[in-house]
Amino acid sequence: MKVVGKISIVLLLIISSFSAFAQFDTEEVDSLDNLILYNKQRSFGIVAHNLGLGVRYRWGKRITYFKSRVFEIEFVSMKAYKEAKVINPYFANSRRYVYGKMNYAYFLRAGMMWKKLLNRKPYWGGVELRFIFGGGASIGIAKPYYYYTIYFYESPGGGYSFEIKTERFNNDQQPWDDIYGRAPFTKGLGEITFHPGVYGKAGLNFEFGKNNTKIRALEVGVTMDVLPMGLEIMAGTNQMFFPTAYLSFNFGKRFNKY
C-alpha cells in the first residue's frame, strides 16, 4: 500500500508538471496576436541615397505566408557625382553654386515589389528579415539650373559699369570668376522637361518591433534607373544610367478588411 501511495504521488506530480508547462507554453507562444495573419499593408518611407533624398508610399497584400506583393510610388532628388559647390571670392555676398550644373534632377518612380520572408520574428519581438525586389516605370524630371552672371562694360569716361544677368551655364562664355552665384530655384519652373525610363530595385528589409499590426522597418538596397533618352545634370554629360545605394525608414500598419 505504501508503494502504491508513493507511485500515485509521483504520477500526480508528473501530470501537474506537464499541465503547468503546457499552460506556460500556451500563454507565451500561442498568443492571439501571433495567431492572426494580417493580409493588407500600407506604409510611408523616408529615403536617403548616396546622391539625394526622397519619400515613398507603399501598399499591398500578402500572397502566401512567405511572400507579399506591394506597389510603390517614390520621389527622390538626384545629383551628379561631379557636383561640388563653390563660391566666388571676388564679390561680397555672393551665393554658393555648382559650376557646370545644367539641371536639377528628380525621379518619380512607380512600380511593383515582391517581399520574400527569410527569417521570422520571434514571438517576443526581435527582427524579421525579408528580401525585396522589383521595378517599374521611372520618369526623370529636369528643372533648369540658372546662374547670376556679371558682365563688365567700359564707360565712355574711362570707368567701368556692370550688369547682372540670369543665365544658364555656357562653357564657352562663362569663366567661373564671372559667376556671381546661383539664381533662385523658381527661375526656370516653366522649362521643366520629362525623361521616361524604367528602374529596378533589390534590397533587404529589417522589420523590428513586437506589435504585428505596426510596420517599423529599415531597408538597405540598390536601385538602377535607366533613361533611354538620357538626362543632363552636368554640362557635357548626358546620363542614361543612374545607379544608387539607399537606406530608408518605413512606418505603417497591417490590417484585414472583411
C-alpha positions as CSV (number, residue, x, y, z in Angstrom):
1,M,0.0,0.0,0.0
2,K,2.9,2.4,0.8
3,V,4.5,1.6,-2.6
4,V,1.2,2.2,-4.4
5,G,0.8,5.5,-2.5
6,K,4.2,6.7,-3.4
7,I,3.7,5.8,-7.1
8,S,0.4,7.7,-7.1
9,I,2.1,10.8,-5.6
10,V,4.9,10.6,-8.3
11,L,2.4,10.3,-11.1
12,L,0.3,13.2,-9.7
13,L,3.5,15.4,-9.6
14,I,4.4,14.5,-13.2
15,I,0.9,15.2,-14.5
16,S,0.9,18.5,-12.6
17,S,4.3,19.5,-14.1
18,F,3.1,18.8,-17.7
19,S,0.0,20.7,-17.1
20,A,1.9,23.8,-15.7
21,F,4.3,23.6,-18.6
22,A,1.5,23.5,-21.2
23,Q,-0.2,26.5,-19.6
24,F,3.1,28.5,-19.7
25,D,3.8,27.5,-23.3
26,T,0.3,28.4,-24.4
27,E,0.4,31.8,-22.8
28,E,3.8,32.9,-24.2
29,V,3.8,31.4,-27.7
30,D,0.3,30.9,-28.9
31,S,-1.0,34.3,-28.1
32,L,-3.9,35.7,-30.0
33,D,-1.7,38.4,-31.6
34,N,0.5,35.7,-33.2
35,L,-2.4,33.6,-34.5
36,I,-3.7,36.4,-36.8
37,L,-2.3,36.8,-40.3
38,Y,-2.8,40.4,-41.5
39,N,-3.2,40.3,-45.3
40,K,-3.1,44.0,-46.2
41,Q,-0.4,46.6,-45.5
42,R,0.3,50.3,-46.0
43,S,3.4,52.3,-45.2
44,F,5.3,55.5,-45.7
45,G,9.0,55.8,-46.0
46,I,11.9,58.4,-45.9
47,V,14.7,57.6,-48.3
48,A,18.3,58.6,-48.2
49,H,20.6,57.6,-51.0
50,N,24.2,58.4,-52.0
51,L,23.0,61.1,-54.4
52,G,19.9,62.6,-52.8
53,L,16.8,62.3,-50.6
54,G,13.2,61.3,-51.1
55,V,9.9,59.9,-49.9
56,R,8.0,56.7,-50.6
57,Y,4.5,55.3,-50.3
58,R,3.7,51.6,-50.4
59,W,0.6,49.5,-50.3
60,G,-0.2,45.8,-51.0
61,K,-1.2,42.4,-49.6
62,R,0.2,39.1,-48.5
63,I,0.1,36.4,-51.3
64,T,1.3,33.5,-49.2
65,Y,2.8,33.3,-45.7
66,F,6.3,33.8,-47.1
67,K,5.6,36.2,-49.9
68,S,3.9,39.7,-50.2
69,R,3.3,41.9,-53.2
70,V,3.4,45.7,-52.8
71,F,3.1,48.6,-55.1
72,E,5.2,51.7,-54.5
73,I,5.4,55.4,-55.5
74,E,8.7,57.1,-54.8
75,F,10.0,60.6,-55.4
76,V,13.7,61.3,-55.0
77,S,16.2,64.1,-55.8
78,M,19.3,63.2,-57.9
79,K,22.7,64.8,-58.0
80,A,25.7,64.0,-60.2
81,Y,28.9,62.5,-58.9
82,K,30.9,65.5,-60.1
83,E,28.9,68.2,-58.3
84,A,30.9,70.5,-56.0
85,K,29.6,73.7,-54.5
86,V,31.9,76.8,-54.8
87,I,31.7,80.5,-54.0
88,N,33.2,83.4,-55.9
89,P,35.7,85.1,-53.5
90,Y,35.9,88.3,-55.6
91,F,32.4,89.6,-54.8
92,A,30.8,90.3,-51.4
93,N,27.6,88.4,-50.6
94,S,27.9,86.0,-53.5
95,R,25.9,82.8,-53.4
96,R,27.2,79.3,-53.4
97,Y,26.7,77.4,-56.7
98,V,27.7,74.3,-58.6
99,Y,29.9,75.2,-61.6
100,G,28.9,73.4,-64.7
101,K,25.4,72.3,-63.5
102,M,22.7,72.3,-66.2
103,N,19.7,70.9,-64.4
104,Y,18.2,70.0,-61.0
105,A,17.2,66.4,-61.4
106,Y,14.4,64.4,-59.7
107,F,13.0,60.9,-60.3
108,L,9.4,59.8,-59.9
109,R,9.1,56.0,-59.7
110,A,6.0,53.8,-59.8
111,G,6.4,50.0,-59.6
112,M,5.6,46.7,-58.1
113,M,7.8,45.0,-55.5
114,W,7.9,41.5,-54.1
115,K,8.8,40.7,-50.4
116,K,10.1,37.2,-49.5
117,L,10.3,36.3,-45.8
118,L,13.8,35.0,-44.9
119,N,13.7,34.9,-41.1
120,R,10.6,35.0,-39.0
121,K,10.4,37.4,-36.0
122,P,10.5,35.6,-32.6
123,Y,7.3,35.8,-30.6
124,W,8.9,38.2,-28.1
125,G,9.9,40.7,-30.7
126,G,13.3,41.0,-32.5
127,V,14.0,41.4,-36.2
128,E,12.2,39.9,-39.2
129,L,14.3,39.8,-42.4
130,R,12.8,40.0,-45.9
131,F,14.4,40.1,-49.4
132,I,12.7,42.7,-51.6
133,F,13.0,43.1,-55.3
134,G,11.1,44.6,-58.2
135,G,10.8,47.6,-60.5
136,G,8.6,49.6,-62.8
137,A,8.4,52.9,-64.6
138,S,10.7,55.9,-63.9
139,I,10.4,59.5,-65.0
140,G,13.4,61.8,-64.8
141,I,12.4,65.4,-64.2
142,A,14.9,68.1,-65.2
143,K,14.5,71.7,-64.0
144,P,17.0,74.1,-65.5
145,Y,19.7,75.5,-63.2
146,Y,20.3,79.2,-63.6
147,Y,23.2,81.5,-62.6
148,Y,23.7,85.1,-61.8
149,T,26.4,86.2,-64.2
150,I,28.3,89.6,-64.0
151,Y,29.1,91.5,-67.2
152,F,31.5,94.4,-67.1
153,Y,31.4,97.3,-69.6
154,E,33.8,100.1,-70.2
155,S,32.2,103.5,-69.7
156,P,33.0,106.4,-72.1
157,G,34.7,108.4,-69.3
158,G,37.2,105.6,-68.7
159,G,35.4,103.9,-65.8
160,Y,33.6,100.6,-65.7
161,S,30.0,99.6,-65.1
162,F,28.5,96.1,-64.7
163,E,25.2,94.3,-65.2
164,I,24.0,91.1,-63.6
165,K,22.1,88.7,-65.8
166,T,20.3,85.4,-65.1
167,E,21.6,82.7,-67.5
168,R,22.2,79.0,-67.9
169,F,25.7,77.6,-68.0
170,N,27.7,78.1,-71.2
171,N,31.1,76.6,-71.0
172,D,32.4,78.7,-73.9
173,Q,31.4,82.1,-72.5
174,Q,31.3,81.7,-68.7
175,P,34.6,81.6,-66.8
176,W,33.9,80.7,-63.1
177,D,35.0,84.2,-61.8
178,D,32.2,85.9,-63.8
179,I,29.5,83.9,-62.0
180,Y,28.1,85.8,-59.0
181,G,26.1,82.8,-57.7
182,R,23.1,80.6,-58.0
183,A,19.8,82.1,-59.2
184,P,16.5,81.4,-57.3
185,F,15.0,77.9,-57.7
186,T,11.8,79.4,-59.1
187,K,13.7,80.6,-62.2
188,G,13.1,78.0,-64.9
189,L,10.0,76.3,-63.5
190,G,8.2,76.8,-66.8
191,E,11.0,75.0,-68.6
192,I,10.8,71.6,-66.9
193,T,11.3,68.6,-69.1
194,F,10.4,64.9,-68.6
195,H,12.6,61.9,-69.5
196,P,10.7,58.5,-69.3
197,G,12.5,55.3,-68.4
198,V,12.5,52.2,-66.2
199,Y,14.0,51.2,-62.8
200,G,14.9,48.1,-60.9
201,K,15.5,47.7,-57.2
202,A,16.7,45.0,-54.8
203,G,17.4,45.1,-51.0
204,L,17.0,43.7,-47.5
205,N,14.1,44.8,-45.3
206,F,14.7,44.6,-41.5
207,E,11.4,44.8,-39.6
208,F,11.6,45.3,-35.8
209,G,9.0,45.7,-33.0
210,K,6.6,43.5,-31.2
211,N,3.2,44.6,-32.5
212,N,2.4,42.8,-35.7
213,T,-0.1,45.4,-36.8
214,K,2.5,48.2,-37.0
215,I,5.3,48.3,-39.6
216,R,8.6,49.7,-38.4
217,A,11.4,48.8,-40.7
218,L,14.8,49.7,-42.0
219,E,15.7,48.9,-45.6
220,V,19.0,48.9,-47.4
221,G,19.5,48.2,-51.1
222,V,20.4,49.4,-54.6
223,T,18.4,51.0,-57.4
224,M,19.1,51.4,-61.1
225,D,17.3,54.0,-63.2
226,V,17.6,53.7,-66.9
227,L,16.6,56.7,-69.2
228,P,17.0,55.8,-72.9
229,M,17.0,59.5,-73.9
230,G,19.3,60.4,-71.1
231,L,19.3,63.4,-68.7
232,E,21.9,66.1,-68.5
233,I,22.8,67.2,-64.9
234,M,26.3,68.5,-65.6
235,A,27.3,70.2,-68.8
236,G,28.5,67.7,-71.5
237,T,27.3,64.6,-69.6
238,N,24.0,63.1,-70.9
239,Q,23.5,60.2,-68.5
240,M,21.4,57.2,-69.3
241,F,22.2,55.1,-66.2
242,F,21.7,56.2,-62.6
243,P,22.9,53.6,-60.1
244,T,22.3,54.4,-56.4
245,A,22.6,52.8,-53.0
246,Y,19.8,53.7,-50.5
247,L,18.8,53.5,-46.8
248,S,15.2,54.0,-45.8
249,F,13.0,54.0,-42.8
250,N,9.4,52.8,-43.3
251,F,6.5,53.0,-40.9
252,G,2.8,52.0,-41.4
253,K,0.3,49.3,-40.5
254,R,-1.1,45.9,-41.3
255,F,-4.8,45.2,-41.3
256,N,-7.6,42.9,-42.5
257,K,-10.6,44.1,-44.5
258,Y,-13.5,41.8,-44.4
